[in-house]
Amino acid sequence: EGAYFAPELGNVVARYGEEGVKAFITSRPVDGIPGRRSMPQFNLTEEELDAVAAFLEHVSKINNANWPPNVQG
């Protein structure tokens, strides 16, 4: 649960699809964005990207008592 710091990840695959998640991860700048909080570039392999997307798909199916209350988180 990212709350105020980061986006909600429990439904990120439902919102953007697996390819969208992988594209977001690979598009991160190498040095971040000066003056902003941002996810670093981890330079994940295709296999690692597939594993992250599969994990996020898995957690999106966990009964979370209807949380988050809306698709944006």
Protein Blocks (a to p, Z undefined) as FASTA:
>chain_A
ZZlmbccfklmmmmnojmlmmmmmmmpcfklpehiacdddehiafklmmmmmmmmmmmmm
pcehhpafbfnZZ
